[in-house]
């Protein structure tokens, strides 16, 4: 029997100030080596914390990762995090 990897919910609140910045962060999540990810992108207007809270409330994963659009992740970020848990 193959053990299923736990789902990781990635919440990325955004204000869409900079399209390149958003694309870089979005693509960094898509390039993760971990393959059981739920990506939740929430438009926050001027209140990123409120958007983050909405994203968290919609998450279904066993684990949660909060990504800021100005800080793209490295491809092994989630794999390492899950391994350490």
Order of alpha helices (4+ residues) and beta strands (2+ residues): beta-alpha-beta-alpha-beta-alpha
